[in-house]
């Protein structure tokens, strides 16, 4: 999903791309290691040397896609409004991501394991990026005082729960309202 067409794909990317395709088109339950290997054009032992099972492949895929999505969007400035706009845009892109969407719709247990039940690589990277941006906003004077790591953790929780629950309230919060209300919640939480 996130591989560039300009560079040759690594074996890892070929495997993760094959897993993404299977998850999106067949669902997690029907995604098997043998089929991942076949679609990636590699042997099963090649996959096993990298990941012990399908769940580990999915974990690596989620990390890759979440990191790539976060890196596609850069904050426009150091002020709170720019920070909040960045968080909302990343949240929208993650909410609408085909792999994450497939997991949200078909296998919330797998998504919960990698996103809710444990603090994984992708969340740690997101927390680091949030903390750094919050520190910049505090220096700017537009984000309230407080321990940046704690503020980052709460921003992650607010955005993550909003992304995970969006379908439940889609009739009540159409797209523009969803974006506006998430921004309002974050601005209210972070304002000095």
N, C-alpha and C positions, 0 to 999 in steps of 0.2 A: 504494500500500500504506500509506504513512504519512500520507496527507492526512486532515485532520479533516473531518468531515461538517458542521461548523458554519460553516466559511468557504468561500468560493468557491475552486475550484482555479485555480491559475495555469496558463498554457499549458505551462510547464515540467513542472508536476506532472501535468497531463493526459498529456503525452508519456511521462513516466517511469512513470505508472500503467499506461498501455497496454503499454509494454515489459515491465513486471513481469508483467502478465497473460499476455502471450504467452510469456515465459520459463517461467512456472509451468505453463502448459497445453500448450505446444507444444515447449518446449526452445529452447535458444539457437540451434541450427543452423537451425531453421525460423523464427526471428524475423527478419523483414525490415523495412527502414526504411519501405517503402510501407505495410505492414500496421500498423506502429506509428502512422504518420500517420493512416491510415484510422480506427483504433480510438480515437485521441485526438481525432478530429474536426478535424484541421488538415491543411494541405497539406504535401507533401514539402519544398518550399522552406522552410516554417516550421521543420521539424525541422532541415534542413541549416543554417539560420542559427544554430542553437544548438549542434549537434554534427555533425562531419563524416561520421560513419558509425555503424553499429550498435554497434561496440565502444566508442565514446565515449559513446553513450547508456547502455550497460551500466555503464561506469565511473561516470557521474554517478548512475545508479540505485543502485549499490552504496554510493557515498558517502552518498547521502541515507538509505538504509535503515540503514546501520551507525550513522550519527550519530543518527538518530531512535531506534534501539534503545538505544544507550548513554544517551541523554537520558531515556528512559522509566524508568530505574532510578537512584535516588539512594542513595549510601552512607548507612547509618543513623547513622554516627558517625565519629570520627577514628581510632579504634583499629584495629589490624591485623585483628582478627576481622571487624569491619564492612567493612573494605576487601576482605578475601578473599571475604566473602559477596556483596559487590557485583560483584566480578570474576566469580565463579561464576555469578551470576544473569544478567549480561550475556552470558557465554559460552553459557549454556543458551538464551537467547533468540536469539542469533545462530545457534547450532547448529540450532535449530528454525524459523528464519525461512524462509518459503516460497521466496523468491527465492534466497537463499544455498543452501538445500537443493537446489533445482532445479539450480543451477550445480554444486554438489558431486556430484550424482548423474549429471548428463548432460554437463557440459562443464568438466572440471577445468582445462583449458588456459586458458579465459577467467578463471576464478576465480584460478588461479595467477598470471596476468599482473597482475591488479589487487590481489591480496592477498599473494602470495609474492615475485614477481620484482621488485617495486619498492615503495618506501615512498611511498604515495599519501596523498591528503588525508584519507581516513578513518583510516588508521593514524596519521598525524601528530596528528590530533585525539584519537585514543585514547591515544597516548603522552602528550600534554599533560595529559589528564584523569588518567591513571595517575600521572604525575610529581607533580601537585598533591596527589593523595590520599596518595601515599607521603611527601611532605614533611609533610603533616599528621600522618601516623602516626609519623614520626620525631620531630616535636615532642611528640607524645603519649608517646613512649618505647616504643611497642609494635612499631615496625619498626626493624630494625637500621640502623646507620650505613652510609653508602655514597652514592655519587653517585646522586641520585634519578632522573636521566635514564637511567642505566645499569640501575638496578633496574627501572624502568618498561619498558625494552626487553626485559629477560629475562622479566618477567611477561607481556608481550604475546606473546612467543615461546611460552611455556609454554601459555598459554590458547589461542592461535591453533592450535598444533599439536594440542592436545587436541580442539578443535572439529573440525578437519579430519579427524582420524583416528577419530572416535567410532564410526563404522559398523563399522570393522575389528574393534573390541573389544567391540561391543555385547553379544555373548553372554557375555563374561567380566565385563563391567562393566555390570550393569543400572543404570537411572537413578539410584537413590539411591547406589549404590557409585561411579558416575561422578562425581557431585557431591562426595561425601565425599573421594574420592581426589584430585580436583583441588584441593579446599580444603586437604587435607593437604600436597600438594606445595607450594602457594603459602605456607601457614603456615610450613612447614619452611624454605623459601627466605628468607622475610622476617623470621623471628623473630630478636630480638637475641641 
